[in-house]
Amino acid sequence: MSPDHGASPRPLPAGQAVTGEGISVVTLHGAIDHRSAAHLGATMLFPHGTAAARTVIDLTAVTFIDSTAINAFIAAHHAARRSGGWLHLAGLSASVLSTVRLVGLDEVIPCYPTLRHALAC
């Protein structure tokens, strides 16, 4: 059991922007786990509570993800697809990429080494 078991949810540091091409960029920071997941869904939604059709999630500053992050990314992927768009993941550290590959998420959601690469596709 983790030492923070039962701890209250903590906010997920994040930023949101839209490029000139209309691509939504969500930048996340720190650990994405069961304690921050409550904020993750809202973070990936833009005004009016809807997912953007074309979204890149920048994980450059993310240090850890668990199954709650994986599930949130899958939900965002499906929302983007329903809108006729896509979801890309960018800037995955070695440990985050290892988790993504372990569960096969990279077979479902395209992963790019940098934000610039993700925006170019």
C-alpha positions in Angstrom: 0.0 0.0 0.0 1.3 3.4 -0.9 2.1 5.8 2.0 -0.5 8.3 0.7 -3.3 5.8 0.7 -6.5 7.6 1.5 -5.0 11.0 0.8 -7.3 13.6 -0.6 -7.2 14.4 -4.4 -4.5 16.9 -5.5 -4.8 19.2 -8.4 -2.9 18.3 -11.5 -0.7 21.2 -12.7 -1.6 21.7 -16.3 -1.9 24.3 -19.1 -4.1 24.6 -22.2 -3.6 26.4 -25.5 -4.9 26.3 -29.0 -2.5 26.6 -32.0 -3.1 28.8 -35.0 -4.2 25.6 -36.8 -6.8 24.9 -34.2 -5.0 22.1 -32.5 -5.6 21.9 -28.8 -2.4 21.4 -26.7 -2.8 20.2 -23.1 0.4 20.3 -21.1 0.5 18.2 -18.0 3.1 18.2 -15.1 4.1 15.8 -12.4 2.6 12.4 -11.5 -0.7 11.4 -13.0 -2.2 8.9 -10.7 -5.4 8.1 -8.7 -4.9 11.2 -6.6 -4.8 13.6 -9.6 -7.1 11.7 -12.0 -10.2 13.5 -10.8 -8.8 16.7 -12.3 -7.4 15.0 -15.5 -10.8 14.7 -17.3 -11.6 18.3 -16.7 -8.1 19.4 -17.7 -8.5 17.7 -21.1 -11.8 19.4 -21.8 -11.9 22.9 -23.2 -14.6 25.6 -22.8 -18.2 24.2 -22.9 -16.9 20.9 -21.5 -16.2 19.3 -24.8 -13.1 17.6 -26.1 -11.3 19.3 -28.9 -11.3 17.3 -32.2 -7.6 17.6 -32.6 -5.6 17.4 -29.4 -2.0 16.9 -28.4 -1.2 16.0 -24.8 2.3 17.2 -23.9 3.7 14.8 -21.3 7.3 16.3 -21.3 7.0 17.3 -17.6 5.1 14.1 -16.5 7.1 11.9 -14.2 4.7 9.0 -13.6 1.4 7.6 -14.9 -0.8 4.8 -13.7 -3.9 3.0 -15.0 -6.1 6.1 -14.2 -4.0 8.1 -16.7 -4.2 5.4 -19.3 -8.0 5.2 -18.9 -8.3 9.0 -19.2 -6.2 9.0 -22.4 -8.3 6.3 -23.9 -11.5 8.2 -23.0 -10.0 11.4 -24.6 -9.0 9.4 -27.6 -12.6 8.1 -28.1 -14.0 11.6 -27.6 -11.7 13.0 -30.2 -12.6 10.2 -32.7 -16.3 10.9 -32.1 -15.6 14.5 -33.1 -13.9 13.4 -36.3 -10.5 14.2 -34.9 -7.5 12.6 -33.1 -5.4 12.6 -30.0 -1.6 12.4 -29.9 0.7 12.0 -27.0 4.0 13.9 -27.0 7.2 14.1 -25.0 6.9 10.8 -23.1 9.8 10.2 -20.7 11.4 6.7 -20.7 9.4 5.6 -17.7 6.1 6.9 -19.0 6.7 5.5 -22.5 7.5 2.1 -20.9 4.1 2.1 -19.1 2.4 3.2 -22.4 4.1 0.4 -24.3 3.4 -2.2 -21.6 -0.3 -1.8 -21.9 -0.3 -1.3 -25.7 -1.6 2.2 -25.6 1.0 3.2 -28.3 -0.8 0.9 -30.7 -4.0 2.9 -30.2 -2.8 6.5 -29.7 0.1 7.8 -31.7 3.1 8.8 -29.5 5.7 11.3 -30.6 9.1 12.2 -29.0 8.4 16.0 -28.9 5.5 18.4 -29.1 6.9 19.7 -32.3 6.8 16.3 -33.9 3.2 15.7 -32.7 2.0 19.0 -34.1 3.7 18.3 -37.5 1.6 15.2 -38.1 
